[in-house]
Amino acid sequence: MTAGPGSEVEQPPARRVVRGGLDSLVGAIVLVVGALVLAVLPLVVSTSWTSRLITLCIYIVLAVMWNLLAGFGGMVSIGQQAYIGLGAYGLIVLADQFDLDPFLSIPVAGIVAGVIAVPVSFLAFRLVGGYFAIGTWVIAEVARLVTVQFDQVGRGSGVSLRALAGTDPTARIELTYWWALGLAVLAVTGSVLLVRSPLGVALTAIRDEPTAAASNGVDVARVKRIVFVVSAIGCGAAGAMLALSSLRVQPDSVYSVQWTAFMIFMVVIGGIGTLEGPIIGAVVFFALQQALGDYGSTYLVVLGVVAIVVVLAAPRGLWGVVGRGGQVQLFPIRYRVREARSAPQPTAPAAPPATSEEAL
């Protein structure tokens, strides 16, 4: 049937690909406001709570770095404690033996850990799957054994940070907290930018199928090495923050595989392969640690039970439930298809029907 003069035909809905949306805008505002609130907390809470919040910031950095390595890169490492230890000892050496400002030593120690990770990657990348995981653990043990051979860092008994010996404790803790908060914000922001970049697209392609990614022109070794080094830098800086907050470093503590176990716990219960999940996992882990830390082995049992329950009830982690399986994104890193209904377009006037005379 022909449409009459001046009639309008409704066009089918158009689709457009977008990244982010109202949820991402709201999330950005909430995160900025939250960061500002956290920045002023040392002025209104006790020194003991400020020290605890330093630990929370360190947990966030470690969770984000391990998730970047395993969740987006598919490289499940059990040896990231190697770079935590290198960063912690690096800060001690830089501050006490090279007279570098202890706070300025934090990024330098992280970079040193990243530089060491470059040759390590050539060895680690010869292994795949479970062999890679165990290999990184062996590398961490080697790093610990090498460290305890030097008298300058106290061998197996550890060493204390002397550069801040005469500093006011309250001022030191507050300044350490602000550095830790800045490091956490930098880790989250840097991860968002990396995942949104072409490097992040190549990284997820390698995670899903490295052979197919290589056949499409992705330099698999280069992309994996960049992320491996970035993760090492983040873990090294977190290790430096540990040394700065505790003022003492012991090899059995900073090189403990327990750190990687904590990272895995935070990322798995929060949501591996997301950017929101590790932050949620770090907060949950911190809350459980503060609530149950005085119960000894019971605390570890509860952590295990929580991990099992979350994995069985929510395979995508807590953020998978809160974010409705990826429909809500606080960090706009994935593309989504949305329908945008176009305005009705007027049609040309139709010719009037022929009369009987015109038909003859």
C-alpha positions as CSV (number, residue, x, y, z in Angstrom):
1,M,0.0,0.0,0.0
2,T,1.4,3.4,-1.0
3,A,1.8,6.0,1.7
4,G,-0.2,9.2,1.3
5,P,1.2,12.6,0.7
6,G,3.3,14.0,3.6
7,S,3.3,10.7,5.4
8,E,6.4,9.6,7.4
9,V,8.1,6.3,7.4
10,E,9.7,5.2,10.6
11,Q,13.3,4.0,10.1
12,P,14.6,1.0,11.9
13,P,16.7,1.7,15.0
14,A,20.3,2.6,14.2
15,R,23.1,1.0,16.2
16,R,26.2,2.7,17.5
17,V,29.3,1.4,19.3
18,V,30.2,3.3,22.4
19,R,32.7,3.0,25.2
20,G,31.4,3.9,28.6
21,G,28.1,5.6,29.4
22,L,26.3,7.1,32.4
23,D,27.5,4.4,34.7
24,S,31.1,5.2,33.8
25,L,30.5,8.9,34.3
26,V,29.0,8.3,37.7
27,G,31.8,5.9,38.6
28,A,34.4,8.4,37.6
29,I,32.8,11.1,39.8
30,V,32.5,8.6,42.8
31,L,36.2,7.6,42.4
32,V,37.4,11.1,42.2
33,V,35.4,12.1,45.3
34,G,36.5,9.0,47.1
35,A,40.2,9.7,46.3
36,L,39.8,13.3,47.7
37,V,38.1,11.9,50.8
38,L,40.9,9.4,51.3
39,A,43.5,12.1,50.9
40,V,42.2,14.1,53.9
41,L,41.6,11.1,56.1
42,P,45.0,11.4,57.9
43,L,43.8,14.8,59.2
44,V,40.7,13.3,60.9
45,V,41.6,9.7,61.9
46,S,44.2,8.4,64.3
47,T,47.7,7.5,63.3
48,S,47.0,3.8,63.7
49,W,44.2,3.9,61.2
50,T,46.4,5.8,58.8
51,S,49.0,3.0,59.0
52,R,46.3,0.5,58.2
53,L,45.1,2.5,55.2
54,I,48.7,2.4,53.9
55,T,48.4,-1.4,53.9
56,L,45.0,-1.1,52.0
57,C,46.6,1.0,49.3
58,I,49.5,-1.5,48.9
59,Y,46.9,-4.3,48.5
60,I,45.1,-2.4,45.8
61,V,48.4,-1.9,43.9
62,L,49.4,-5.5,44.2
63,A,45.9,-6.8,43.2
64,V,45.7,-4.5,40.1
65,M,49.2,-5.5,39.0
66,W,48.6,-9.2,39.3
67,N,45.2,-8.8,37.5
68,L,46.9,-7.0,34.7
69,L,49.4,-9.8,34.3
70,A,47.0,-12.8,34.7
71,G,43.6,-11.4,34.1
72,F,44.3,-9.5,31.0
73,G,47.6,-11.1,29.9
74,G,46.9,-14.7,30.7
75,M,50.2,-15.0,32.5
76,V,49.5,-16.7,35.9
77,S,52.6,-15.9,38.0
78,I,53.3,-17.3,41.5
79,G,56.5,-15.3,41.8
80,Q,55.6,-11.7,41.9
81,Q,57.0,-11.6,45.4
82,A,60.4,-11.4,43.7
83,Y,59.7,-7.8,42.7
84,I,58.2,-7.0,46.1
85,G,61.4,-8.0,47.7
86,L,63.6,-6.3,45.2
87,G,61.6,-3.1,45.6
88,A,61.8,-3.3,49.4
89,Y,65.6,-3.9,49.5
90,G,66.1,-1.4,46.6
91,L,64.6,1.4,48.8
92,I,66.9,0.4,51.7
93,V,70.0,0.5,49.5
94,L,69.0,3.8,47.7
95,A,68.1,5.6,50.9
96,D,70.8,4.4,53.3
97,Q,73.7,3.7,51.0
98,F,73.2,6.2,48.2
99,D,71.6,8.9,50.4
100,L,68.6,9.3,48.1
101,D,65.5,10.7,49.7
102,P,63.5,7.7,51.0
103,F,60.3,8.9,49.4
104,L,61.9,9.6,46.0
105,S,63.4,6.2,46.3
106,I,60.0,4.6,45.8
107,P,59.6,5.1,42.0
108,V,63.3,4.5,41.6
109,A,63.1,1.1,43.4
110,G,60.1,0.2,41.2
111,I,62.1,1.1,38.0
112,V,65.0,-1.0,39.3
113,A,62.6,-4.0,39.7
114,G,61.3,-3.4,36.2
115,V,64.8,-3.3,34.7
116,I,65.6,-6.6,36.4
117,A,62.4,-8.1,35.1
118,V,63.5,-7.5,31.5
119,P,66.2,-10.3,31.4
120,V,64.1,-12.4,33.7
121,S,61.3,-12.3,31.1
122,F,63.5,-13.9,28.4
123,L,63.9,-16.9,30.8
124,A,60.3,-17.0,32.1
125,F,58.7,-16.8,28.6
126,R,60.4,-20.0,27.6
127,L,57.8,-21.7,29.8
128,V,54.0,-21.8,29.3
129,G,51.0,-22.6,31.5
130,G,51.7,-24.3,34.8
131,Y,55.4,-24.4,34.0
132,F,55.4,-20.6,33.7
133,A,53.7,-20.3,37.1
134,I,56.2,-22.7,38.9
135,G,59.1,-21.1,37.0
136,T,58.3,-17.6,38.4
137,W,58.1,-19.1,41.9
138,V,61.6,-20.6,41.4
139,I,62.8,-17.2,40.2
140,A,61.5,-15.6,43.3
141,E,63.3,-18.1,45.5
142,V,66.5,-17.5,43.6
143,A,66.1,-13.7,44.2
144,R,65.7,-14.4,47.9
145,L,68.8,-16.6,48.0
146,V,70.9,-14.1,46.2
147,T,69.7,-11.3,48.5
148,V,70.7,-13.0,51.7
149,Q,74.3,-13.4,50.5
150,F,75.1,-9.7,51.0
151,D,76.2,-8.3,54.3
152,Q,75.1,-4.8,53.2
153,V,71.4,-5.8,53.6
154,G,71.8,-7.9,56.7
155,R,71.9,-11.3,55.0
156,G,69.1,-13.5,56.4
157,S,68.4,-11.4,59.4
158,G,67.2,-8.4,57.5
159,V,68.0,-4.7,57.7
160,S,66.3,-1.6,59.1
161,L,65.8,1.8,57.3
162,R,68.0,4.3,59.0
163,A,67.3,7.3,56.7
164,L,64.1,8.2,58.6
165,A,65.4,7.4,62.1
166,G,65.0,11.1,63.3
167,T,61.7,11.8,61.6
168,D,58.6,12.6,63.5
169,P,56.5,9.4,63.4
170,T,53.2,11.1,62.8
171,A,54.5,13.2,59.9
172,R,56.3,10.1,58.4
173,I,53.1,8.0,58.5
174,E,51.0,10.7,57.0
175,L,53.5,11.3,54.2
176,T,53.8,7.6,53.6
177,Y,50.1,7.3,53.3
178,W,49.8,10.0,50.7
179,W,52.5,8.4,48.7
180,A,50.7,5.0,49.0
181,L,47.4,6.6,48.0
182,G,49.1,8.3,45.0
183,L,50.6,5.0,44.0
184,A,47.3,3.2,44.1
185,V,45.6,5.9,42.0
186,L,48.4,5.8,39.5
187,A,48.2,2.0,39.3
188,V,44.5,2.0,38.6
189,T,44.6,4.9,36.2
190,G,47.6,3.4,34.3
191,S,45.8,0.1,34.0
192,V,42.7,1.7,32.6
193,L,44.8,3.6,30.0
194,L,46.8,0.5,29.1
195,V,43.8,-1.7,28.7
196,R,42.1,0.9,26.5
197,S,45.1,1.3,24.3
198,P,45.9,-0.8,21.2
199,L,48.5,-2.6,23.5
200,G,45.6,-3.7,25.7
201,V,43.6,-5.0,22.8
202,A,46.6,-7.0,21.7
203,L,47.1,-8.3,25.2
204,T,43.6,-9.6,25.5
205,A,43.9,-11.2,22.1
206,I,47.1,-13.0,23.3
207,R,45.3,-14.1,26.4
208,D,42.4,-15.6,24.4
209,E,44.5,-17.3,21.7
210,P,48.2,-16.4,21.3
211,T,48.5,-18.3,18.0
212,A,45.6,-16.5,16.4
213,A,46.9,-13.2,17.7
214,A,50.4,-13.8,16.2
215,S,48.9,-14.8,12.9
216,N,47.1,-11.4,12.8
217,G,50.3,-9.5,13.2
218,V,50.6,-9.1,17.0
219,D,54.1,-9.3,18.4
220,V,53.3,-11.7,21.2
221,A,56.6,-11.7,23.0
222,R,56.9,-7.9,22.9
223,V,53.4,-7.2,24.3
224,K,53.8,-9.8,27.0
225,R,57.2,-8.5,28.0
226,I,55.9,-4.9,28.3
227,V,53.1,-6.0,30.6
228,F,55.4,-8.3,32.6
229,V,57.8,-5.3,33.2
230,V,54.9,-2.9,34.1
231,S,53.6,-5.4,36.6
232,A,57.1,-5.8,38.1
233,I,57.5,-2.0,38.4
234,G,54.2,-1.8,40.3
235,C,55.0,-4.7,42.6
236,G,58.5,-3.2,43.2
237,A,57.0,0.2,44.1
238,A,54.6,-1.6,46.5
239,G,57.5,-3.4,48.0
240,A,59.3,-0.1,48.6
241,M,56.1,1.2,50.3
242,L,56.2,-1.9,52.6
243,A,59.8,-1.1,53.6
244,L,58.9,2.6,54.1
245,S,55.9,1.8,56.3
246,S,57.5,-0.9,58.5
247,L,61.0,0.6,58.5
248,R,62.5,-2.9,58.4
249,V,62.9,-5.6,55.7
250,Q,63.3,-9.3,56.3
251,P,63.9,-11.7,53.4
252,D,61.5,-14.4,54.6
253,S,58.8,-11.8,54.8
254,V,59.1,-9.8,51.6
255,Y,60.0,-12.8,49.5
256,S,57.2,-14.9,50.9
257,V,54.9,-16.7,48.4
258,Q,52.1,-15.5,50.8
259,W,52.1,-12.2,48.9
260,T,51.1,-13.9,45.6
261,A,48.5,-16.0,47.5
262,F,47.0,-12.7,48.7
263,M,47.0,-11.2,45.2
264,I,45.3,-14.3,43.8
265,F,42.7,-14.2,46.6
266,M,41.9,-10.5,46.0
267,V,41.6,-10.8,42.2
268,V,39.6,-14.0,42.2
269,I,37.0,-13.0,44.7
270,G,36.8,-9.5,43.2
271,G,36.6,-10.5,39.6
272,I,39.5,-11.5,37.4
273,G,39.8,-9.8,34.1
274,T,38.1,-6.6,35.3
275,L,39.5,-3.4,36.7
276,E,36.8,-2.9,39.3
277,G,37.2,-6.5,40.7
278,P,40.7,-6.2,42.2
279,I,39.8,-3.1,44.0
280,I,36.7,-4.7,45.6
281,G,38.8,-7.8,46.4
282,A,41.4,-5.7,48.1
283,V,38.8,-3.9,50.2
284,V,37.2,-7.2,51.2
285,F,40.5,-8.8,52.0
286,F,41.6,-5.8,54.1
287,A,38.3,-5.9,56.0
288,L,38.6,-9.6,56.7
289,Q,42.2,-9.1,57.8
290,Q,41.3,-6.3,60.2
291,A,38.4,-8.2,61.6
292,L,40.0,-11.7,62.0
293,G,43.7,-10.9,62.1
294,D,43.9,-11.6,65.8
295,Y,42.5,-15.2,65.5
296,G,45.6,-16.8,64.1
297,S,45.0,-19.8,61.9
298,T,41.2,-19.2,62.0
299,Y,41.7,-16.1,59.9
300,L,43.3,-18.2,57.1
301,V,40.6,-20.8,57.3
302,V,37.9,-18.0,56.9
303,L,39.8,-16.7,53.9
304,G,39.8,-20.1,52.3
305,V,36.0,-20.6,53.0
306,V,35.2,-17.1,51.6
307,A,37.2,-17.9,48.4
308,I,35.5,-21.3,47.9
309,V,32.0,-19.8,48.4
310,V,32.6,-16.9,46.1
311,V,34.1,-19.1,43.3
312,L,31.1,-21.5,43.5
313,A,28.4,-18.9,43.9
314,A,29.8,-16.2,41.7
315,P,32.4,-17.5,39.2
316,R,32.9,-14.0,37.8
317,G,33.7,-12.6,41.3
318,L,31.8,-10.1,43.4
319,W,32.0,-7.5,40.7
320,G,30.4,-9.9,38.3
321,V,27.4,-9.8,40.5
322,V,27.4,-6.1,41.3
323,G,28.2,-5.1,37.7
324,R,25.5,-7.5,36.3
325,G,28.0,-9.5,34.3
326,G,29.7,-6.6,32.6
327,Q,26.6,-4.4,31.9
328,V,27.8,-1.8,34.4
329,Q,31.3,-0.4,33.9
330,L,32.9,2.1,36.3
331,F,36.0,2.1,34.0
332,P,35.0,2.3,30.3
333,I,37.3,-0.2,28.8
334,R,34.9,-2.4,26.7
335,Y,32.8,-1.4,23.7
336,R,29.0,-1.8,23.9
337,V,26.4,-1.6,21.2
338,R,23.5,0.7,21.8
339,E,20.5,1.4,19.7
340,A,19.8,5.0,18.7
341,R,16.4,5.5,17.0
342,S,16.7,8.0,14.2
343,A,14.1,10.7,13.5
344,P,11.3,9.7,11.0
345,Q,12.1,10.8,7.5
346,P,9.2,12.3,5.3
347,T,8.6,10.6,2.1
348,A,7.9,12.2,-1.3
349,P,4.2,12.7,-2.1
350,A,2.7,9.8,-4.0
351,A,1.1,10.3,-7.4
352,P,-2.8,10.4,-7.3
353,P,-4.6,7.3,-8.6
354,A,-5.5,7.4,-12.3
355,T,-9.1,8.3,-13.3
356,S,-11.2,6.3,-15.7
357,E,-10.7,8.9,-18.5
358,E,-6.9,8.8,-18.0
359,A,-7.1,5.0,-18.1
360,L,-8.8,5.1,-21.5
